[in-house]
Amino acid sequence: MVHVNGDLTTCCLDEHLENRLGKLSEQTLAELWQGPRIESWRLAQVQGRFEDSGPLCPRCNWRSAGALPADKAAAWLARFRASGGATE
């Protein structure tokens, strides 16, 4: 989610920027969207470690609406690890 001032966050419900990834005036969207912080967030999400995803995720009631199916999560995790991403 990009806020009007250029702040990028992981969630449209993050109005107070608790999961802020950065600011578009300081980094490109590609840098922020492919950076280590969002990759760590994605890994925690795919592994179901919502408490490690930031202060909003453990109390979120939208997880079931946007949940990635288990087979797609496993495929993403395999690609992530194969590309040299973080592991458990």
Secondary structure, 3 states (H helix, E strand, C coil): CECCCCEEECCCCCCCCCCEEEECCCCCHHHHHCCHHHHHHHHHHHCCCHHHCCCCHHHCCCHHHHCCCHHHHHHHHHHHHHCCCCCC
